[in-house]
């Protein structure tokens, strides 16, 4: 059974015409490099990919995460050969990949699929925008709560495999700030953190703590695409 939210919603005829190749993606696997063309598009069944933007002087921050809700690179949907982002696996997982040339050819002949992917590109742009807003206005504790919730949306169970180093990159802060923020969430019994692992203890409490840092881009995704598959593989 397909768990990727886009593949599940594609017309049957369109899906039958794609050569989907199952692949296993290890942590840190580089999916896309800045300004470099990609040969394949990846539709994630599990795991989490991180979209990172870097300045010419080497400053970097995450602008989006992608799991079974989507695919990469979005540039393939926008008829652009490359983009300036780096995309790599933050949490290992499984995916289906398809040659980008084949995906584009199939899209050129199917307006229903074009519409779905256009809405996904819009949903991803909204996630970019709300990440920028959160980075600008929310405290690190709330940003961390938002980010854990977003990862939890895209994983099975309560355990999320995350290191402090990854967290510092994703949140554009120093590692001591990550440690302090994790201790805040642990002190409120919202999560449990140990080396390389975050365990969600109180999902509702985490959402309440994140306040308006979390939820808006999730609502927009559901409006445009539909609910993400639940952890048992069914649509919510």
Secondary structure, DSSP 8 states (H G I E B T S, - for coil): ----HHHHHS-HHHHHTS--EEEEE-TT-EEE-TT---SEEEEESSSEEEEEEE-TTS-EEEEEEESTT-EE-GGGGGT-S--S-EEEEEE-EEEEEEEHHHHHHHHTT-HHHHHHHHHHHHHHHHHHHHHHHHHHHS-HHHHHHHHHHHHHHTSSSSEE---HHHHHHHHTS-HHHHHHHHHHHHHTTSEEEETTEEEES-HHHHHHHHGGGSSHHHHHHHHHT---B-TTSSB-
